[in-house]
Amino acid sequence: ALLKAALRMYHVRKEFMVRMYHVRKEFVVQRQAAIKIEAAMRMYHVRKEFMAQRQACIVLQRVVRGVHARKQLVEAKAAVTTLQAVVRRYQARKRHALLLRERKEEEEAERKRKEEE
C-alpha cells in the first residue's frame, strides 16, 4: 500500500510537472504575443506622431517658401521699376537734347536767312 501510494504520488507529481511545463510554455507564447502587439501599437503611435510632425514641417516649409518668393517678387518689381525709370530718364534727356539741337539748328538757319536778306 505504501509503494502504491508512492507510485501514485510519483505519477501525480509527474502529471503536475508536465501540466506546469505546458502552462509555462503557453504563458511564454502569450507573453511574446503580447509584447509584439504592444510593440506594434507603440510603433503605430510613434509613426502617427512622426507623420503629423512631418506634415507640419511640410506646411511650414511651404509657407516660408511662399513668403520668400513673394519677397523676391516685390524686390524684382522694385528693381524693374528702378530700371524703367533710369531708361525713361535717359530717353527723355536724349529727346530733350535732340529737340534743343533741332531748335538751335532752326534758329541758326533763321538767322542765316535774315542775314542774307
Backbone as CSV, one residue per row, in Angstrom:
resi,resn,N_x,N_y,N_z,CA_x,CA_y,CA_z,C_x,C_y,C_z
1,ALA,0.838,-1.169,0.000,0.000,0.000,0.000,0.892,1.245,0.000
2,LEU,1.983,1.206,0.707,2.899,2.351,0.753,3.564,2.544,-0.598
3,LEU,3.951,1.464,-1.227,4.565,1.529,-2.543,3.568,2.046,-3.561
4,LYS,2.327,1.576,-3.444,1.282,2.025,-4.345,1.027,3.509,-4.149
5,ALA,1.008,3.973,-2.925,0.800,5.390,-2.628,1.972,6.205,-3.160
6,ALA,3.188,5.704,-3.019,4.372,6.408,-3.512,4.350,6.467,-5.038
7,LEU,3.944,5.373,-5.676,3.862,5.341,-7.128,2.790,6.315,-7.629
8,ARG,1.684,6.309,-6.932,0.605,7.234,-7.297,1.085,8.674,-7.134
9,MET,1.790,8.948,-6.045,2.310,10.285,-5.790,3.308,10.680,-6.887
10,TYR,4.114,9.721,-7.332,5.086,9.969,-8.388,4.358,10.366,-9.681
11,HIS,3.292,9.619,-10.043,2.535,9.918,-11.260,1.814,11.262,-11.154
12,VAL,1.265,11.544,-9.998,0.576,12.825,-9.782,1.580,13.961,-9.949
13,ARG,2.736,13.795,-9.330,3.781,14.821,-9.427,4.261,14.969,-10.865
14,LYS,4.430,13.829,-11.573,4.871,13.867,-12.965,3.835,14.585,-13.827
15,GLU,2.549,14.256,-13.655,1.486,14.921,-14.408,1.457,16.414,-14.101
16,PHE,1.652,16.729,-12.820,1.693,18.134,-12.409,2.838,18.854,-13.110
17,MET,4.004,18.255,-13.167,5.169,18.864,-13.802,4.946,19.026,-15.314
18,VAL,4.329,17.997,-15.928,4.040,18.089,-17.365,3.050,19.210,-17.620
19,ARG,2.003,19.238,-16.777,0.989,20.282,-16.915,1.628,21.659,-16.707
20,MET,2.486,21.792,-15.705,3.170,23.068,-15.447,4.063,23.455,-16.626
21,TYR,4.711,22.466,-17.230,5.551,22.739,-18.397,4.703,23.323,-19.520
22,HIS,3.541,22.714,-19.801,2.666,23.193,-20.867,2.068,24.565,-20.531
23,VAL,1.697,24.740,-19.270,1.152,26.034,-18.850,2.217,27.114,-19.013
24,ARG,3.432,26.816,-18.568,4.532,27.779,-18.689,4.827,28.082,-20.154
25,LYS,4.839,27.043,-20.990,5.090,27.216,-22.412,4.005,28.101,-23.027
26,GLU,2.751,27.858,-22.702,1.641,28.668,-23.210,1.767,30.109,-22.702
27,PHE,2.151,30.271,-21.431,2.353,31.603,-20.868,3.427,32.357,-21.651
28,VAL,4.524,31.685,-21.943,5.615,32.324,-22.690,5.142,32.729,-24.085
29,VAL,4.383,31.854,-24.751,3.861,32.164,-26.082,2.940,33.382,-26.016
30,GLN,2.039,33.399,-25.035,1.116,34.529,-24.891,1.858,35.811,-24.536
31,ARG,2.873,35.677,-23.684,3.668,36.849,-23.289,4.382,37.428,-24.519
32,GLN,4.956,36.571,-25.344,5.637,37.040,-26.556,4.639,37.705,-27.512
33,ALA,3.445,37.122,-27.604,2.411,37.720,-28.459,2.020,39.101,-27.934
34,ALA,1.871,39.205,-26.614,1.507,40.493,-26.009,2.611,41.528,-26.260
35,ILE,3.870,41.119,-26.152,4.997,42.024,-26.390,4.976,42.524,-27.832
36,LYS,4.694,41.610,-28.788,4.645,42.010,-30.191,3.488,42.970,-30.449
37,ILE,2.338,42.717,-29.838,1.181,43.609,-30.005,1.506,44.984,-29.430
38,GLU,2.107,45.010,-28.234,2.468,46.286,-27.612,3.473,47.042,-28.470
39,ALA,4.447,46.326,-29.019,5.451,46.973,-29.873,4.787,47.552,-31.122
40,ALA,3.855,46.790,-31.699,3.149,47.276,-32.886,2.337,48.526,-32.554
41,MET,1.695,48.532,-31.400,0.904,49.702,-31.002,1.796,50.917,-30.752
42,ARG,2.935,50.673,-30.078,3.873,51.778,-29.858,4.357,52.336,-31.190
43,MET,4.701,51.434,-32.123,5.162,51.866,-33.436,4.068,52.661,-34.146
44,TYR,2.831,52.199,-34.052,1.716,52.900,-34.682,1.601,54.326,-34.147
45,HIS,1.652,54.472,-32.822,1.514,55.802,-32.211,2.709,56.696,-32.541
46,VAL,3.902,56.136,-32.485,5.094,56.922,-32.798,5.061,57.347,-34.258
47,ARG,4.704,56.428,-35.150,4.647,56.762,-36.574,3.570,57.816,-36.846
48,LYS,2.438,57.678,-36.166,1.360,58.654,-36.332,1.846,60.044,-35.916
49,GLU,2.528,60.123,-34.785,3.079,61.400,-34.305,4.136,61.925,-35.278
50,PHE,5.000,61.026,-35.758,6.034,61.419,-36.710,5.412,61.986,-37.986
51,MET,4.393,61.316,-38.494,3.748,61.781,-39.727,3.078,63.141,-39.512
52,ALA,2.502,63.350,-38.339,1.890,64.650,-38.037,2.960,65.737,-38.009
53,GLN,4.090,65.450,-37.371,5.187,66.424,-37.330,5.749,66.675,-38.726
54,ARG,5.862,65.599,-39.497,6.388,65.728,-40.860,5.461,66.612,-41.692
55,GLN,4.163,66.391,-41.568,3.190,67.192,-42.312,3.255,68.656,-41.868
56,ALA,3.422,68.874,-40.561,3.541,70.242,-40.054,4.792,70.909,-40.626
57,CYS,5.887,70.166,-40.721,7.120,70.711,-41.305,6.919,71.056,-42.772
58,ILE,6.204,70.206,-43.489,5.952,70.461,-44.909,5.126,71.734,-45.081
59,VAL,4.107,71.887,-44.245,3.278,73.094,-44.313,4.112,74.329,-43.982
60,LEU,4.940,74.216,-42.946,5.792,75.340,-42.558,6.754,75.704,-43.688
61,GLN,7.368,74.703,-44.304,8.272,74.970,-45.423,7.529,75.657,-46.563
62,ARG,6.322,75.191,-46.835,5.535,75.781,-47.918,5.245,77.257,-47.629
63,VAL,4.891,77.548,-46.387,4.590,78.933,-46.013,5.847,79.800,-46.122
64,VAL,6.968,79.296,-45.595,8.215,80.069,-45.632,8.651,80.300,-47.075
65,ARG,8.559,79.257,-47.901,8.939,79.421,-49.310,8.029,80.424,-50.012
66,GLY,6.742,80.411,-49.673,5.812,81.369,-50.260,6.148,82.792,-49.862
67,VAL,6.446,82.998,-48.587,6.834,84.327,-48.104,8.097,84.787,-48.816
68,HIS,9.066,83.886,-48.910,10.334,84.214,-49.570,10.109,84.555,-51.045
69,ALA,9.271,83.774,-51.724,9.001,84.018,-53.143,8.305,85.360,-53.333
70,ARG,7.333,85.679,-52.451,6.649,86.965,-52.573,7.612,88.120,-52.308
71,LYS,8.514,87.940,-51.354,9.507,88.979,-51.062,10.414,89.193,-52.271
72,GLN,10.856,88.094,-52.903,11.698,88.216,-54.086,10.942,88.895,-55.222
73,LEU,9.644,88.593,-55.351,8.838,89.220,-56.389,8.759,90.730,-56.170
74,VAL,8.540,91.145,-54.927,8.473,92.575,-54.621,9.809,93.235,-54.943
75,GLU,10.923,92.565,-54.559,12.245,93.119,-54.849,12.494,93.205,-56.350
76,ALA,12.059,92.178,-57.081,12.245,92.178,-58.539,11.426,93.295,-59.178
77,LYS,10.178,93.478,-58.707,9.349,94.561,-59.248,9.979,95.923,-58.973
78,ALA,10.529,96.086,-57.785,11.189,97.352,-57.441,12.396,97.574,-58.347
79,ALA,13.165,96.511,-58.592,14.338,96.631,-59.466,13.912,96.982,-60.889
80,VAL,12.847,96.354,-61.379,12.356,96.642,-62.733,11.858,98.077,-62.811
81,THR,11.142,98.524,-61.787,10.639,99.893,-61.762,11.793,100.889,-61.784
82,THR,12.827,100.621,-61.007,14.003,101.496,-60.993,14.675,101.513,-62.361
83,LEU,14.815,100.337,-62.948,15.442,100.241,-64.271,14.610,100.993,-65.309
84,GLN,13.297,100.850,-65.242,12.429,101.584,-66.177,12.606,103.092,-66.005
85,ALA,12.682,103.530,-64.765,12.851,104.963,-64.503,14.171,105.469,-65.088
86,VAL,15.235,104.683,-64.916,16.542,105.080,-65.447,16.491,105.153,-66.967
87,VAL,15.901,104.132,-67.596,15.822,104.103,-69.063,14.956,105.262,-69.571
88,ARG,13.834,105.496,-68.930,12.949,106.590,-69.372,13.622,107.954,-69.184
89,ARG,14.353,108.107,-68.072,15.078,109.356,-67.847,16.115,109.559,-68.950
90,TYR,16.834,108.490,-69.289,17.849,108.559,-70.344,17.198,108.933,-71.676
91,GLN,16.078,108.273,-72.000,15.389,108.553,-73.259,14.853,109.984,-73.288
92,ALA,14.327,110.446,-72.147,13.791,111.809,-72.084,14.914,112.834,-72.269
93,ARG,16.055,112.603,-71.632,17.184,113.526,-71.790,17.688,113.529,-73.230
94,LYS,17.695,112.346,-73.833,18.143,112.232,-75.214,17.190,112.999,-76.136
95,ARG,15.866,112.822,-75.930,14.873,113.547,-76.738,15.000,115.057,-76.516
96,HIS,15.187,115.446,-75.264,15.318,116.859,-74.938,16.549,117.456,-75.626
97,ALA,17.662,116.729,-75.576,18.887,117.213,-76.227,18.672,117.317,-77.732
98,LEU,17.962,116.354,-78.316,17.682,116.376,-79.749,16.813,117.577,-80.097
99,LEU,15.774,117.835,-79.267,14.900,118.995,-79.511,15.684,120.306,-79.405
100,LEU,16.563,120.379,-78.404,17.379,121.583,-78.258,18.281,121.781,-79.476
101,ARG,18.877,120.683,-79.941,19.753,120.742,-81.105,18.959,121.171,-82.342
102,GLU,17.747,120.599,-82.532,16.918,120.965,-83.680,16.515,122.434,-83.601
103,ARG,16.145,122.893,-82.408,15.743,124.292,-82.236,16.928,125.211,-82.543
104,LYS,18.095,124.808,-82.068,19.297,125.612,-82.300,19.601,125.671,-83.796
105,GLU,19.435,124.510,-84.476,19.683,124.483,-85.920,18.674,125.345,-86.659
106,GLU,17.405,125.314,-86.209,16.383,126.155,-86.829,16.695,127.626,-86.622
107,GLU,17.112,127.960,-85.394,17.461,129.359,-85.107,18.652,129.781,-85.941
108,GLU,19.638,128.927,-86.127,20.814,129.224,-86.960,20.379,129.453,-88.401
109,ALA,19.512,128.549,-88.878,19.040,128.681,-90.254,18.257,129.968,-90.421
110,GLU,17.429,130.313,-89.447,16.636,131.551,-89.483,17.551,132.762,-89.453
111,ARG,18.550,132.719,-88.615,19.499,133.825,-88.509,20.247,134.004,-89.829
112,LYS,20.655,132.904,-90.473,21.379,132.989,-91.730,20.471,133.551,-92.818
113,ARG,19.203,133.163,-92.817,18.276,133.691,-93.808,18.083,135.179,-93.645
114,LYS,17.991,135.606,-92.403,17.827,137.047,-92.143,19.060,137.809,-92.547
115,GLU,20.213,137.228,-92.371,21.462,137.905,-92.755,21.576,138.000,-94.274
116,GLU,21.056,137.002,-94.961,21.133,137.011,-96.410,20.138,137.994,-97.022
117,GLU,19.152,138.377,-96.304,18.151,139.292,-96.847,18.603,140.684,-96.837
